[in-house]
Amino acid sequence: MAVGTMLAGALMSVVLPAGHPAAAPVADDPVPTHEGMPDDGFADEHEGEQDDTVGPDSPPTATAVPADPVPGRPGDFRLEAGSSLAGRVGQLDAALPKQGLTELMQQANRDSGRGSEDCGGTAIYGSDLPVPDRTCWKSDDATSTEWIPQAITGVSDAQEDEDWGSSNAEPIAVGSYDDQNPGRSDNSSGRDNCVKESASDACNEKGVRVTFFNQATKKYRHVLLVWPYLNSYDHISFDALHAREGRCPAPTACKAQNGIHAGGMVWYGNYLYVADTANGMRVFDLRTIMDLNPDNDSATEDKMQDGLPSDLGDKKLIGRQSNVWYAYGYRYVMPQVATLKFTTAINGGDTSANQCYKTGRPKASYVSLDRTGTDHMVLGEYCNAKGGDSNGRVATYPMTALTAAVEGASGTVADADKAYGLPTGGSFDGEPLWHKIQGAMRYEGKWYFHRSNAYNNGRLLQATADGDQLSGNPKALESSIGPEDLYLAHGRGDGFAPRLWSLSEHAPTDCGPCERELYSYPMSDVVSGFGS
């Protein structure tokens, strides 16, 4: 299945004088006097989302969580389609050229390493599971303190036959969030304006980017996720993905923005579902990847379909600014096309230290796809042992319901058909075992969870459904340092044995010998490791 094609017509490349003059500057929003971005209406996330180190230093008490598993309540997980973004995305489509994913994979520009010969030592990994398939990032991505990998999905989620167009790339997609959160122009708190010449490129809150790996060539490419909007002059534009926008009524009153954690991601058909912890999911369409440098020469400024130039050299600006298109230096952007928001009210309990509750709106901390029967999405909560009355909850949604909500009118609902409380019992490193879950998946009736442990080796856990609760296997397998989301490459399309993929979030500067990598376990080893 092809995803998007290069638009027909001449995509002319023009070279403008250095420091190109802005055409009709009064016709577009200057920065930072007016940012032009209205509040998107989403609930905000606190800065410590899915962070094992957040919370009081004192250890949790035995009464911090219930003695018995929390019953699942599917109704708490209901999702509803938000207002349509189709009109705005259509305007962007008319203004900017597109690029299909197959072509993007062919033009992947960053080298990765594969296997021990390329990636070096294995200090990141635990002793219980072999890791025959490893992928390591280019050095600046492997050590970045700005971009933190969290989510993973791939073509096995997207297509039952695991084929994408005519490409043999077998793409894997990784989602990372911007951990440097100073905001664009938090002048009200005394921070500098991020567009000043002296400001770092990392100053702006860039939100979320998705990295597509071409497994055939071992190359990858970053795509920035964006939010389409109309600026105050009714010009279509886009901004980075934020939980809530910092308002800027005047240059001296700008407030910082907050990004979203994007702890999980599922690519299904043409759509990419990205977890938004406080709200539900944001949805993107791989048929609308916009290309700001179609001639593949960043030294020249390409003219877009609306006649305006693009500029990849300036990494401090984004969207349409003074009649020039920017994207923080990224060639590709993918605009949000839909929103699926939880309908249940937020529980009134404190969540500042990642506490969880057995009723009310869940947290969309991670997502995965189960293709072992009728296609379902798994969605669950990350919780820390700092209080609250729940270990966390997970639920499953038929993908037919989610697709119908994405493609339906505002207000169309998608209901979970099953929900479970996470198991209780067991301890790990002085804490309840069934806390700090960073990823979950269901495979042939069994549940598998990645449990993190700050800068030390985490654990892979297994559970079985028992009514509306999950019962945990007492055995835990040692996993990698900084384990995150889970993705199953089922192998039915390409004839390979199933592999359980995950990724590590920490960089060497944070945890000494460990390195940030992608990796997979043979699913047969995972199953036998638990004895079933």
Beta strands, then each sheet from edge to edge (+ up, - down):
strand 1: 13-14
strand 2: 79-81
strand 3: 110-111
strand 4: 113-114
strand 5: 133-136
strand 6: 147-154
strand 7: 172-178
strand 8: 208-214
strand 9: 219-230
strand 10: 236-240
strand 11: 242-244
strand 12: 258-259
strand 13: 265-268
strand 14: 271-276
strand 15: 280-285
strand 16: 290-291
strand 17: 301-302
strand 18: 318-321
strand 19: 324-327
strand 20: 332-342
strand 21: 366-370
strand 22: 376-380
strand 23: 393-398
strand 24: 413-414
strand 25: 418-421
strand 26: 427-428
strand 27: 431-432
strand 28: 437-443
strand 29: 446-451
strand 30: 457-466
strand 31: 469-472
strand 32: 477-481
strand 33: 487-489
strand 34: 499-503
strand 35: 517-522
sheet 1: 1+ 17-
sheet 2: 3+ 9- 20- 2+ 24-
sheet 3: 3+ 9- 8+ 7- 6+
sheet 4: 3+ 9- 10+
sheet 5: 3+ 9- 20- 15+ 14- 13+
sheet 6: 3+ 9- 20- 16+
sheet 7: 4+ 5- 35+ 34- 33+
sheet 8: 11+ 12-
sheet 9: 18+ 19-
sheet 10: 21+ 22- 23+ 25-
sheet 11: 26+ 27-
sheet 12: 28+ 29- 30+ 31-
sheet 13: 28+ 29- 30+ 32-
end
